[in-house]
Amino acid sequence: MPTETVLQIEHSPGMLSERRAILEPLGYNVISVLGFTDALDGSLLRQPIGVVVIGHGASWVDRQDLIAHFREALPGVPIVALLRRSDLGFDGVDYNCPGDNPSLWIRTVAQALAKGRERRFSSPPE
């Protein structure tokens, strides 16, 4: 199976590095994007993304805007929102997951990738 790509967006360089260090040894290709503005870069959309992970370091409004952007730009690609302890879940995502529980968000990323594969392979041809 080809390596699957995780697009992660976060506002903390340290969190980007930590998540990459966890995900890459598990066989995932990781594209890390620092901040809201860089996440809107259209060149990201030309890459084969298996799941979008939106980190918990940005404001609620910025994360909601990123969710809306990627839901429209990458329809069918699962979105995982990592949550702060005080956050309520986001609408418009496939998964809401505590950002401070690495074992849980690793499982959630794997579930999201499986869901994305299922969507791609069960979609009728155009």
ZIBEL-V564746 format. One record per residue. RES is the residue in one small letter. PSI is psi in radians with two decimals (NA if undefined). NEAR is the number of other C-alpha atoms within 8 Angstrom. Layout:
# ZIBEL-V564746
((RES PSI NEAR) (RES PSI NEAR))
This chain:
# ZIBEL-V564746
((m 2.39 2) (p 2.71 3) (t 2.36 7) (e 2.59 10) (t 2.26 12) (v 2.12 13) (l 2.00 13) (q 2.36 13) (i 2.26 15) (e 2.83 17) (h 0.11 11) (s 2.04 9) (p -0.63 8) (g -0.74 6) (m -0.68 9) (l -0.82 14) (s -0.76 8) (e -0.79 8) (r -0.70 8) (r -0.76 10) (a -0.46 8) (i -0.74 8) (l -0.68 12) (e -0.74 10) (p -0.29 7) (l 0.01 6) (g 0.09 8) (y 2.48 11) (n 2.28 10) (v 2.18 11) (i 2.08 8) (s 2.29 10) (v 2.22 11) (l 1.93 12) (g 2.83 11) (f -0.87 12) (t -0.81 6) (d -0.49 8) (a -0.40 11) (l 0.01 9) (d 2.08 8) (g -0.40 6) (s -0.40 6) (l -0.53 8) (l -0.21 10) (r -0.04 6) (q 2.62 6) (p 1.75 6) (i 2.29 11) (g -0.52 13) (v 2.55 15) (v 2.21 14) (v 2.06 13) (i 2.02 14) (g 2.98 13) (h 0.18 12) (g -0.27 7) (a 2.98 11) (s 2.80 7) (w -0.79 6) (v -0.78 6) (d -0.73 9) (r -0.71 11) (q -0.72 9) (d -0.68 8) (l -0.71 12) (i -0.85 12) (a -0.73 9) (h -0.89 9) (f -0.49 11) (r -0.70 13) (e -0.75 7) (a -0.55 7) (l 1.12 8) (p 2.42 7) (g -0.25 8) (v 2.15 11) (p 2.57 14) (i 2.28 15) (v 2.19 16) (a 2.13 13) (l 2.35 13) (l 2.56 15) (r 2.86 9) (r -0.55 5) (s -0.08 5) (d 2.54 6) (l 2.84 5) (g 2.75 6) (f 2.50 8) (d 2.70 4) (g 0.03 7) (v 2.81 12) (d -0.57 8) (y 2.34 10) (n 2.34 11) (c 2.40 11) (p 2.28 11) (g -0.26 11) (d 0.34 6) (n 1.44 7) (p -0.71 7) (s -0.61 6) (l -0.77 9) (w -0.44 12) (i -0.80 9) (r -0.67 8) (t -0.73 11) (v -0.77 11) (a -0.74 8) (q -0.73 8) (a -0.73 14) (l -0.71 12) (a -0.72 8) (k -0.72 9) (g -0.74 13) (r -0.77 9) (e -0.78 8) (r -0.77 9) (r -0.72 8) (f -0.29 6) (s -0.09 6) (s 2.39 6) (p 2.58 4) (p 2.59 3) (e NA 2))
